[in-house]
């Protein structure tokens, strides 16, 4: 009875004491992924503000981005616009090292996933590093890295939110309606993948030395090298345009490997058109005519203009350059492939501004 009375007094005097006060570094990181993934699947954003350093721009930006990601998925499913994943895939978090510096800490861990699946955009397979800070005795996540990527500047994870939550959701839904305007038309007759009258390379007066872009070859290259780097090309770690160039090149040429002076990666070197997102698109979509050497591509306004192996570019803010690129890998579920840190991502999970292009053929 005396012990019970003491416990009651403690709870009355210190009502703020809870299990959360004793969360260690590992528990904070584990709960971060558990809450994010659960809210992602529930189509209802779970509160993670107590796990993040909300005094920093990165913390507040990420919470807003996560909320809009879930709202995007929810609306797309409600409108039956595209496939929205509701299944949780295996995710193992392996703590490798914890460095406690008193009021700050560094947690290095490895995320092991099923590499054949598309995971949420806040999950990056392989080695991750989270930096934590202690605020009022509680550990908070302040910075997140995967290899050399700072997630605070990651295009895929950022979303421009300048209004109230309700207004932001309203604007988001309007932008989603525009994304899927082809599907919303009552008289739509689009093909997806769009290998029909508008994009069939055979309608462009092909010559004997033209190389038709083969979506099957492009997908085969993705399957073989998305997680296994091709040593034939320069090692640029997390460079998405480097991988996209490899996919397009193989889609055009297969195992022939012709030398293209303006677009190549040889003996560890590379051209700017090979590794920069905007320059790669400019090179692919430049309006060539007649016997001009180079690729021919279409630039559709929506995803419905893409075939397998077609390209998407993404950016977070209207006034910035496109900084990320991926390839259409599965059109039934609208899954895009990236390089090794991205893996596979659902179109329904991609926030921000988007543009597309579809390689058709290469004239030599």
Steps between C-alpha positions, in 0.01 A plus 500: 500500500786736589674430165175566313457833683857604409436412133181706495682798652779471240246497215321802644817700550669393172212436257721558194717196574429227245665218317596747227740667742712186510520437125857435397665569168404165347139524617458844342628377163291182512183686594565755224472232232214316672281809523581622150429163341179445700360842408604448138298176481206631704468803270499710816823681595621401845645772721880486501565852630619363835773304318628788286697814578214739427722802568677434169375564148577139410276366776198716420546451124517123530188479718309710244633290214399178671150633561459601136637165383228319694233746383611444139469123536163532670353720226640289215338192651170679563488616137624164368766680301784252545624210706564581867697243697336388826726205584790522743819344368781353712728759657787414731687775682848395612679741734871506417635776724376756750730789588366693800659844537288616792249743353534352153538154350576326173313178417624289210268226388424275205155458344450157348204477259351272237672655198228377262238723667421871484532659844382839629723794403624546857664156498844472342659158493854458627702707743335806657627753751271699731622784719308557821491792742377504859227753574360525853639155569344338190681375191385656172604423142674804351671377182457192280749367246533208265858470380568855372136609475366753747126434517433864580588580139361185340269587209281197555434590862433871473166668446427870471236582762433866562139492619287350775464124512147513357597738219808290421285186468257685274779620270660156503176337389460750215853425380428127514186551288718668237754217511226250418296717265532248216342231713224736616380581146172323421610451138852383580647252258859506619721196501722424795772419433479744210651287227225603259462737208665799666817329615567205270853561361405319179291802401805729484655377178767280652827436320718194502748652745235610752476330837147464640466542875408159639302520828572132567875561487465805724307301762750215478784743570316643801438154642867407468662820620270697728685359802809359324713774346621450144877553522511589133379851589634770729424452869302803609341345809154651530482676161154429359569637150799266468272200550227641276756552223610139534140379474428713193830406333432130544141550386635649178807290429497184709845340488631696198650796696554757222699808601284812533724804538239727662363235736723235654674362806829327420801400714372684805431822309167636378335785312271751669207373293549161667491608865289816531122459514404807300777463240409134446141593425607787274720262305225236471221739398690745277293547177727327248394455139609308192839334530598675823688256723344448840192378687135570424262516793151617587423728796144413611322721750381213725615157606262348246740594223766263633584149400705266716849646532358852463650773716361722774673803652406644838562822690363637826467871426371686196800733475770231512643270235392140467746304709379139509417247231357146494377243249154342457549138602145368554200669341221300666603633842680807363834411660815691412856384551789714615860424575617289791392730784154564353410147400139490380243772575128529429379790291230548764783581745675764290436854621608815323513616140546243224580484130546207265671385185488179300805395293400374153808430290861605449630601156869444426 
